[in-house]
Amino acid sequence: MIALNKIDNRAGAAPQVFWHAGQVTASERGRQFGQQAATVWLTGLSGAGKSTLACALEHSLIEAGRAAYVLDGDNLRHHLNRDLGFSPADRQENIRRSAEVAKLMNDAGLIVICAFISPLRADRDMARQIIGESNFIETYLSTQRAVCEARDPKGLYRKARAGLIAEFTGVSAPYEVPLQPSLVFDTDAHSVAECCAQIYRHLAPRFVREAA
């Protein structure tokens, strides 16, 4: 006879929706990979280097035999979050959904690298609460706006100043600097390799055995 998994109704769910507990814990999944899961949450202005650093860090971790994956803000807006705009409410929902995905991937045992402007402290605090304080590594790319705008790899600052993009962070919408981030990098002063190496050192205590 098959035993039924324990079920319960979680806060916020519809009355007919129940949570089905599995038979494998997050710790057990983590042991399979030889690591404790984490979310490295990269925040900063457009052009600060979030996506570049996220992909480089993912490559570095994979090369070292770790299980990692990048969640990039622009990429998620192509599919999962394509119905969302850039109003404050939509930006908040974008972060909420993305944090929920990161939480699931952490539960699967992965190190997740998130690259989101996430300009508001309240939204980042929400992501921290969803993912969990112990797994959330807020990493602020403090690169100055002038440097980001000079890079302007997507031409967004130019369009924003021409009035073609409304509510653009750093031009017509605010960016709230993290108050107590775990890590801070100015990508104008430090190379991608240097940033990757420091994040790897920060993650190292989570590696419970040498990678296969």
N, C-alpha and C positions, 0 to 999 in steps of 0.2 A: 504494500500500500504506500502510495506517495504522500509524504507529509506536506501540507500546505505551508508556504512561507508566511511569516508573520506580516500582517498588513495593518496600516493605520491611516487615518485621515490627517493630512498635514494642514497647518494653518494657511489660508489663502486659496486652498483648492476647493473646487465645487463639491457639494455634499456627496455626489456619486463617484468621486475620484479618490482612489486610495493609493497609498505608497506601498509597493511590494518590496520587501527587504530581500536581498540576495543572500547567497551562502558563502560569498567570498568578500573579505574586508579590503579596504583600501591599503592597509598595512601588508596584507598578503600579496596584493598585486604589486606593491612597491618592492617587496622582497624578490619578486620574480625579476625585476629590473635592477635590483641592487641599489635602489635609491629611494629617498623620501621625496614624494612629489612636491612641486612648488609652482607658483605663478610669478614670473618676473614681469611686472607691469611697467612698461616703458611709457612715460608721459612727457610731453613737451610740445613746443610749437611745431607747426608744419615746416619741414626743412631742417629740423634739429638732428635728424639721422635715425629716427626710431626704427623704420622698416629696414634700413641698411644694417643697423646693429642687431636687430632681431634675427635677421636671416644669417648673419655672420655667427651669432651666438649659437643658433640652432645647428649650423654646420660644425662648429667647434665641439659641441656636446655630442653630436652623432659620431664624429670622428673619434671621440674619446670613448665610444661605446655606450653612451647614455641614450635614454629614450626621451625625445623632446619634439615639440611641434610649435610652429608660429601661428598665432591668430593675429592677422593684420586688419586694421580697421577698414581700409579701402576694400580689401578682398571680401570681407563679410558683407559689405554693402552691395556687392554684386549679386549675392544670393540670399543668405539668411536674413539680412537686414535691408533688402532692396526696397521694401515698402516704407522705409523711414526717410524723413527729410532731415532738416537741420534746425528745426525749432528747438527750444529748450526741452520740451517734452520728448521730442523724437530723439534728441541727443542722449537724454537720460535713459530712454528705452533701449537705445543702441548699446549703451554701456551695460545695462542690466542683462540683456540677452547674452552679450559677449561674456560677461562674468559667469553666467550660468553655464555656458559652454566650457569655459576654463575650469570651473569647479568639477564638471563631469569628467574632463580629461585628467584632472588631478586625481579624481577617484579611481581612474583607470591606471594610475601609477606614473603618468607622464609629467615631465617638466614642461610647462607651457610658457611661451614668451609672447606677451601681448603688446602690440604696438598701436596705441590709441592716443590722440591728442588729449582726450578726456580733460578738458580745461577747468572743470569745476571741482572743488574739493569735496562737495557733497556727493557728487557722482562717483568719485574715486573711493570715498568712504563707503558708499553703497557696494561697490565692487569688492572692497576689502571684507565687508560683512558677509557677502554671498560666498566668497571663496574661502574665507576663514583667516583670521589674523596670523596664525602660525604658518600659513602657506603663501601669504601675500607679500611680495617683495617690491615695494614701490621704488621705482628707479627713475629719477628725474634727469632729463637731458636739458641742462641749463643753458644751452647755446643761445646767445643773445639774438634778439629779433633781427637786428641789422644783418647779422651773419646769415640767419635763416632766409631772410628776404633776398640777400645777395645771391644765395644759392638758387632759391626758387625753382627747384627741379621740375615742378609741375606747372609753373607759370601762374600759380594761384594768387600770390601777393599782387602781381601786376593786374590780374583781373579784378581782385577785390578793390584795389585803389581806383580802378576805372569804373567801379560801381556795378560790375557784372556778377559779383558774388556778394550776397548779403550775409550779415552775421558771421563774418570770417574772423576766426580767432587770431588775435594779435593786431588786427586792423580795426574792425568794427564790432568785435566781441571780445570779452576779457579772457585772460588766462590767469588762473589763481595758482600761484607757486606752492608746491607742497611744503608743509610746515616741518615735517620730520620724516623725510624719505629715508629709506634704507641705504640707498646709493645715489650719488650725484655725479654726473659727467658733463663736462663742456666739450662737445665734439669738435670744437674749433681748436682746442688746446690738447686733446688726447686722441690718438688714433683709434680706429675701430678695434684693432688687435689689442691695444692696451685696455680698452673698455671690456672686451670679451674676457680677457685674462682676469680682470678684477672681479667680474660677475662670477666667473668660474670658481675663483677662490672663495667667494661668498657662499656659493652653493656646495662647496666641497664637504662640509660637515654632514650634508644630507646623503652623501654617497656611503652606503653601509658596507659595500664590498667593492673590490676592483671590478670594472666592467669586463664582460667576457670578450 
